[in-house]
């Protein structure tokens, strides 16, 4: 049988290199005590191991004072990070020796961001009191009419996200602003992902695997079954996520 399909047009170039917007978690190192770092990582990631498994991260040494930086074994730090299934892809801060170690291991060395607001930290010996992160202006709203299925990820950049259907287990919805789900929320919902601690999550049936606001999260293990099938809001109070019935 003859093939009457038109020949496929060959692209004029083999690749395209474009700028993009990808949000990566940042691991801020506040102490050179590797045992303490491991303890805090095990505690933090143990609440949602599957969510963080194989997640790419940036290791940030900017908060360490110069005398402390010299006492940090960067290679051992990477071993601890890999042991909890995180995948370092870059680092910033540190001294020239640590940056050289990072480059030798094919990690990107990123420039320090001067004047960048930081979140108050509670783990580590070198703690500081610093301003809260900036609150990005909400400029748009993204509306999804169809169910968000397992394995799908939806991100509303620079604004709110409204989902008019179910968010299935294994699905992930993200927004720089607020999230509204007019259906069952069974997957993961992350609001204020660029540091907006005033963001909120609203849904009509809370069964989420994980919810987060501005990097603060809680998992399904800590959810109250009494909220299922009811209109609720999730907000941040005193560095803790609170669920309130509306």
For each residue, the residues with C-beta under 8 A, 3 or more apart:
1:
2:
3:
4:
5:
6:
7:
8:
9:
10:
11: 14
12:
13: 16
14: 11
15:
16: 13
17:
18:
19:
20:
21: 157
22:
23: 174 193 194
24: 56 57 58 89
25: 52 55 56 57 58 215
26: 57 58 60
27: 57 58 59 60 81 86 88
28: 60 62 63 118 121
29: 37 59 60 61 63 64 72 77 124
30: 63 64 121 123 124 125 126 127
31: 36 37 68 123 124 125 126
32: 64 68 69 71 72 125
33: 36 37 124 125
34: 37 38 73 76 77 80
35: 38 39
36: 31 33 39 40 123 124 125
37: 29 31 33 34 40 41 77 80 124
38: 34 35 41 42 80 83
39: 35 36 42 43
40: 36 37 43 44 123 124
41: 37 38 44 45 80 81 84 86
42: 38 39 45 46 84
43: 39 40 46 47
44: 40 41 47 123
45: 41 42 48 49 52 84 85 86
46: 42 43 49
47: 43 44 217 218 219 221
48: 45 51 52 210 217 219
49: 45 46 52 53 85
50: 53
51: 48 55 188 209 210 217 219
52: 25 45 48 49 55 84 85 86
53: 49 50 85
54: 85 86 87
55: 25 51 52 85 86 87
56: 24 25 87 88 89
57: 24 25 26 27 81 86 87 88 89
58: 24 25 26 27 88 89 90 91 92 110
59: 27 29 77 78 81 88 90 91 92 107
60: 26 27 28 29 63 91 92 93
61: 29 64 69 72 91 92 93 94 98
62: 28 92 93 112
63: 28 29 30 60 93 118 121 126 128
64: 29 30 32 61 68 69 72 93 94 126
65: 68 69 126
66: 69 70 95
67: 70 71
68: 31 32 64 65 71 72 126
69: 32 61 64 65 66 72 93 94 95 98
70: 66 67 95
71: 32 67 68
72: 29 32 61 64 68 69 77 94 98
73: 34 76 77
74: 77 78 91 94 97 98 101 102
75: 78 79 101 105
76: 34 73 79 80
77: 29 34 37 59 72 73 74 80 81
78: 59 74 75 81 82 88 105
79: 75 76 82 83
80: 34 37 38 41 76 77 83 84
81: 27 41 57 59 77 78 84 86 88
82: 78 79 85 86 87 88
83: 38 79 80
84: 41 42 45 52 80 81
85: 45 49 52 53 54 55 82
86: 27 41 45 52 54 55 57 81 82
87: 54 55 56 57 82
88: 27 56 57 58 59 78 81 82 91 107
89: 24 56 57 58 107 108
90: 58 59 102 107 108 109 110
91: 58 59 60 61 74 88 94 98 99 102 107 108 109 110
92: 58 59 60 61 62 109 110 111 112 113
93: 60 61 62 63 64 69 112
94: 61 64 69 72 74 91 98 99 102
95: 66 69 70 98 99
96: 99 100
97: 74 100 101
98: 61 69 72 74 91 94 95 101 102
99: 91 94 95 96 102 103 109
100: 96 97 103 104
101: 74 75 97 98 104 105
102: 74 90 91 94 98 99 105 107 108 109
103: 99 100 106 107 109
104: 100 101
105: 75 78 101 102
106: 103
107: 59 88 89 90 91 102 103
108: 89 90 91 102
109: 90 91 92 99 102 103
110: 58 90 91 92
111: 92
112: 62 92 93
113: 92 116
114:
115:
116: 113
117: 130 131 132 133 134 195
118: 28 63 121 128 130 131 133
119: 130 132 133 195 214 215
120: 129 130 132 239
121: 28 30 63 118 124 127 128 130
122: 127
123: 30 31 36 40 44
124: 29 30 31 33 36 37 40 121 127
125: 30 31 32 33 36
126: 30 31 63 64 65 68
127: 30 121 122 124
128: 63 118 121
129: 120
130: 117 118 119 120 121
131: 117 118
132: 117 119 120 195 197
133: 117 118 119 194 195 196 197 214
134: 117 195
135: 195 196 197 198
136: 158 176 177 194 195 196
137: 158
138: 141 158 159 160 176 177 178
139: 158 159
140: 156 158 159 160
141: 138 156 159 160 161 162 177
142: 154 156 159 160 161 162 175
143: 162 164
144: 148 154 161 162 163 164 165 173
145: 164 165
146: 165
147: 165 166 167 168 183
148: 144 152 154 163 165 166 167 168 171 173 187
149: 152 168 171
150: 168 169 170 171 187
151: 170 171
152: 148 149 171 172
153: 171 172 173 174
154: 142 144 148 161 163 171 172 173 174
155: 161 173 174 175 193
156: 140 141 142 159 160 161 174 175 176 177 179
157: 21 176
158: 136 137 138 139 140 176 177
159: 138 139 140 141 142 156 175 176 177
160: 138 140 141 142 156 175 177 178 179 180
161: 141 142 144 154 155 156 173 174 175 177 178 179 180
162: 141 142 143 144 180 182
163: 144 148 154 167 173 179 180 181 182 183
164: 143 144 145 182 183
165: 144 145 146 147 148 182 183
166: 147 148 183 184 185 186
167: 147 148 163 171 173 181 183 184 185 186 187 189 208
168: 147 148 149 150 171 186 187
169: 150 186 187 209
170: 150 151 187 209
171: 148 149 150 151 152 153 154 167 168 186 187 188
172: 152 153 154 187 188 189 190
173: 144 148 153 154 155 161 163 167 179 181 187 188 189 190
174: 23 153 154 155 156 161 189 190 191 193
175: 142 155 156 159 160 161 178 179 190 191 192 193 199
176: 136 138 156 157 158 159 192 193 194 196 199
177: 136 138 141 156 158 159 160 161 191 192 196 199
178: 138 160 161 175 191 199 200 201 202
179: 156 160 161 163 173 175 189 190 191 199 200 201 202 203
180: 160 161 162 163 201 202 203
181: 163 167 173 184 185 189 201 202 203 204
182: 162 163 164 165 203 204
183: 147 163 164 165 166 167 203 204 205
184: 166 167 181 203 204 205 207
185: 166 167 181 189 201 203 205 206 207 208 211
186: 166 167 168 169 171 207 208 209
187: 148 150 167 168 169 170 171 172 173 208 209
188: 51 171 172 173 208 209 210 211 212
189: 167 172 173 174 179 181 185 201 203 208 210 211 212
190: 172 173 174 175 179 193 210 211 212 213 217
191: 174 175 177 178 179 196 199 200 201 212 213 214 234
192: 175 176 177 195 196 197 198 199 213 214
193: 23 155 174 175 176 190 196 212 214 215
194: 23 133 136 176
195: 117 119 132 133 134 135 136 192 214 215
196: 133 135 136 176 177 191 192 193 199 213 214
197: 132 133 135 192 213 214 216 236
198: 135 192 236
199: 175 176 177 178 179 191 192 196 213 214
200: 178 179 191 213 233 234 235
201: 178 179 180 181 185 189 191 211 213 233 234 235
202: 178 179 180 181 231 232 233 234 246
203: 179 180 181 182 183 184 185 189 206 208 231 232 234
204: 181 182 183 184 229 230 231
205: 183 184 185 228 229 230
206: 185 203 211 223 227 228 230 232 234 243
207: 184 185 186 220 223 228
208: 167 185 186 187 188 189 203 211 220 223
209: 51 169 170 186 187 188 219 220
210: 48 51 188 189 190 217 218 219 220
211: 185 188 189 190 201 206 208 217 218 234 241
212: 188 189 190 191 193 215 216 217 218 241
213: 190 191 192 196 197 199 200 201 216 217 234 235 236 241
214: 119 133 191 192 193 195 196 197 199 236
215: 25 119 193 195 212
216: 197 212 213 236 239 240 241
217: 47 48 51 190 210 211 212 213 241
218: 47 210 211 212 222 223 241
219: 47 48 51 209 210 222 223
220: 207 208 209 210 223
221: 47
222: 218 219
223: 206 207 208 218 219 220 227 243
224: 227 243
225: 228
226: 230
227: 206 223 224 230 232 243 245
228: 205 206 207 225
229: 204 205
230: 204 205 206 226 227 245
231: 202 203 204 245 246
232: 202 203 206 227 243 244 245 246
233: 200 201 202 243 244 246
234: 191 200 201 202 203 206 211 213 241 242 243 244
235: 200 201 213 241 242 244
236: 197 198 213 214 216 239 240 241 242
237: 240 242
238:
239: 120 216 236
240: 216 236 237
241: 211 212 213 216 217 218 234 235 236
242: 234 235 236 237
243: 206 223 224 227 232 233 234
244: 232 233 234 235
245: 227 230 231 232
246: 202 231 232 233
